[in-house]
Amino acid sequence: MGKKLSVSRINQIKDLDYYDFEKRIKNLNNYCDIIEEQNTQNQILMKNQLIVTLYSTVEVKLKEFLSHLIDKWNLPARTIFSGNSIEIELDVLDDFKSDDFTKGKFLAANMRDIHPATVSLMLNRINKLNYFKWWDNVVGELDDSSFNNLIDLNKERNNIVHTLGNTNKSVNALKNIITITDLIYSTMLPSTELILGILDNEWSNLKISKYFDSHFAEVDMSLVKIKKATLKLRKENEAKYKK
């Protein structure tokens, strides 16, 4: 049995701050330039640190994202979690009506496992389709490319943290990992809102177009392709993820 949900864990979930994420990504890219100037031993240590920091950033920011999405769209808890209950410490009840204790933060704080497979399952339940398959489709990547990128990053981090291993990635490879991770995370919220808007909230074509133009101007995505993939994949998964 896992630990009961505590006030301190809930307080760790901050409001969604995309600009903070982008600042951290920029810092990591700058760090890559510093790594290139070091001797071999220092490069190994600094590359390891970068991998751990990048994945930790993704973990924390994914909790912020899920908390924000749950609250904004008032998503039912059972849409996201498969369990029937959550155990809490009694102190949580003392702050239960606090503005900081939203349903989203409450549920996100209960997440201990931020493995990519867990994130994928939650996104699939929220969108009622295979999210990462959808994402690969609309950006023109092979199936499972985005998911496997997160899996590989998780494995690299675990190898460093749990076995004292070293990454053998080059600085250019690390820069590429940062870029891919940035794109996957930064499009996760607008992509999910677009899917929900198209299929569940029946947004008008005008609203869909305005949202797309506002959030995907710098991403090589086609609105026609997005609509087609959204309808196709939802139909394929409607029985699995039906309400």
N, C-alpha and C positions, 0 to 999 in steps of 0.2 A: 504494500500500500504506500502511495506517495505521501509526501508531506502535505499538511493542510495549507490552504491558501492564506497567506498572511498579509497584513497591512503593508509591510515593507516591500513585498513583491508587487503589490498593486501600484505602490508609489513609484516603482521603477519604470512603469510604462508612461512615457511622456507623450505629449500631443504630437501629432504628425508634423514633422519639420523637414520638408524636402530640401530646403536650402542648406540645412545642416548636413544632410547626406551629401549633397553636391560639394560642399566645402571639404568634407572628409575625403571624398574621391579625388578632389584636386590636390589635397595634401599628399595622398598616396602616390599620385602621378609625379609630383615634385620629388617625393622620396626616392622614386626610381632613378631620377637624375643624380641624386646624391649617392645612391648605391654604386652607380657606374664609376664613380671617382675613387672607390675604396679598393684595398687589397683583397685578395681572394678570400681569406678567412672572414674578414669583416663583411664582405658581400654575402657569404653564406648565412651569417647570423642575421643580417638585415633583410634578406629575402624571406627568411623564416618569419621574422617579425611582421613583415608586410602581409604575408599570407594569413597569419593569425588575426591581424588587425582588420583586414578586409572581410574575412568571414564573420568576425565578431560584430562588425558594423552592419553587415547584412542581417544577422540574427536580431539585433536590437531594432533595426529599422523595419523589419518584417512584422514585429510585434506592434510597433506604432501603426503600421499600415493596416493590419487586421483590426486593431482597436478602432481606428478611425472609420474604416469601412462598415464595421458592425453598427456603430452608432449613427453614422450618416444615413445608412439605408435601413436601419432598424431590423437587422437580420436576426431571425430566430436562432437561439443557441443551438438547437438541434440541427440546424442547417449546416453548422460548422463542425460540431463535436458529436462523436458517436456515443459517448458515455451518457449515463442517465442522471448523474449527480456530480457535485463538486463539494469537497470537504473544506470548510473554512475554520480559521481560528476565531474565537469569540470576539476578539478585539476588532475584527473587521466590522462587526455589527455596530460598533460605536461610531464609525465614520460612514455608515452605509448611505446616508443621505447627502454626503459631501458631493459637491460638483465634480470633484476629482475622481469619484468612484462611479464611473459610467459602466454600462453593461459591457461595452467593448474592452475597457481596461480590465475589468473583472475577468472576462474570459481570456484575454490575451495573457494576463498574468498567470493564469492557470496552466499555460503552455510551458512545459519544461523541454520538450523535444522540438527543436526547430530544424530537424533534418529536412532536406529538400523533399523527401517522399511525403513527410507530414504536411509541408506547405502545399505541395501538389494536390494532395487529397482534399485539403480545405478549399483551395481555389476551385477544384472540380465541383465540390458541393455548392459553393457560392454561385458559380456561373452555370452549373448544371451542364457542363461539358468538360472535355479534357483540355484544361487551360493551356498547358505548355504545348500540346499538339496544335491548338488554335494559334498560339503565338508564333510557332515555327512556320505555320502555314502562311500567315499574313506578312511575315518579314522575309519569306522565301528561303528558309533554312530547311535542312533535312529534319524529319521527325525525330524528336527527343534531343535535338541539339542543345536547346536552352536548358532543359532539365539535366542533361549530362554535364553541362558546364558547371552547374551548381553542385552536382554530385562529386565531380572531380575536385572542386574547390574544398568541399567538405572533407574528402579523403586526404587531401594535402594537409589541411589544418589538423586533422586527427593524427596523421602520421608524425607531424611536428610536435604536437602537444602530448600525445599519449605514448609514443615510442622513441622520442628524442631524435626523430629522423630529420633529414634536411631536404629541402626542395631542390630539384636539379633544373628548375626553370631558368631560362635566360631572362635578362631584364626586359627585353622586347616581348617575350612571352608573358611576363607579368603585366606589362602595360596592356597587352591585349586582353588578359583576364579581367583587369580593372575595367576596361572599356565595355566588355560584354556584360559584366556584372552590373555596371551602371545602367546600361540600356535595359536589361531585364527588370531591374527594380524600378527604374524611373517610369517605365511604361505600364507597370503592374496595376496601379490605381486607375489611370484613365482608361486602360483597356478593359478592366473589370466593370467600370461604370458605363462604358460604351456598350458592352455586352448586355448588362442589366437594363440599360436604357432602351436598347433595340428590342429585346425579347420580353422583358417583364414589365416595363413601365410604358411601353408602346410610345416612345418618343416620336415626334413628327420628323419627317425627312429634313426639315429645316433645322430643327434642334440638333439632330444627329450630325448634320453637316457643319454647323457652327461649333459643336463640341470637338469634332474631329479636327477642324482647322485650328482651333485654339490649343489643342493638346498634342497634336502629332505633326506640327509644321516641320520639325527638324528630324523626323523619322521617316524612312523610306517605306511607307505603308500606303496601300490603296483602299479608299473607302468602299469601293465596289467589292474588292477582294475580302475585306473585313466582313461585310454583310453576308457575302456568300459563304464564307467559312463559318460564321456564327450560326447561320441557319442550318447548315449541313451538319456541323458537329453537335448542335443542340438536338437535332432530330435523331442522330445516332445514339445519343445518351439520355434521351428523354425518359426512358423506362428506368434507367439506373439511378437518375438524379431527380425523379419526379417528386413533387411536393408531398 
